[in-house]
Amino acid sequence: MSFCDHCEGQRFDRAQVLRALREARAKIRKSGTACSADDAFAIAIEAVRTLDIPHLEVLDDVVDGEVIH
């Protein structure tokens, strides 16, 4: 059993986003200064925006074997 390229890419992208958000949270905590919710979201959005996440096209090719989509 395997994942199609589209789903495998989404799993990788999700992991990248979660890692970036955790790093942003750590930076906010380390700063030691008060941070409003708006500031925290702005930092999180910028962290995700800087990621290089490619767009995967889904092709209608028939794949041998079991594929989870």
N, C-alpha and C positions, 0 to 999 in steps of 0.2 A: 504494500500500500504506500502511496506517495501523495504529495500535494502537487497540484498544477502550479505552473510558474506564477500565475496571478496570485494565488493564495499564499504560496511560499514568500512572494514579494511582500504581501501585506503583513505576514508574520514578522519579517525582517524590519519593515518600516515601523511597525508598532513597537518593536524592541528599541529601535533608534529613538523614537519619540519619548518613550518612557525613560530611557537613559538621560536624554536631554532635560526632561522635566525634573528628574531627581537631582541632576547637577545644578539646575537653577535653584531648586529648593535649598540645597546645601549652601550655595552662595548667599542666598538671602539670610539663612540662619547664621552663617559665619560673619556677616556684616555687622551684626549686633545692633543695628539701628531698626527703629520701628518702620514697618512697611505697610502701606495701606493695601487693601484688596486690589484696587486698581493698579497700583505699582507692581504687585505680585503677578497679576495676570499679564501686564505688559512685559515683564521679564520672561514669563513662561512663553508668551506668544513669540517674542523675539528669539528665544532659544529654539523653538520649533521652526520658525521661519528660516533660520540659518542652515537647517539641515538640507542636504542634497538628496531629495527623495524622487526617484524617477517614476514616470508614469508607465505602467505596463499595459500593453494592448492584449486583449484576450482574443486568441485565434481559435477558429472553429475546427481545428485539426483533430482528427480522431487519434487517440493515444491508446496503445496497447497496454493492457494491465489495468489494475484498479486505481483510479485517481479520485481523490477527495477534492471537491470544489464547493 
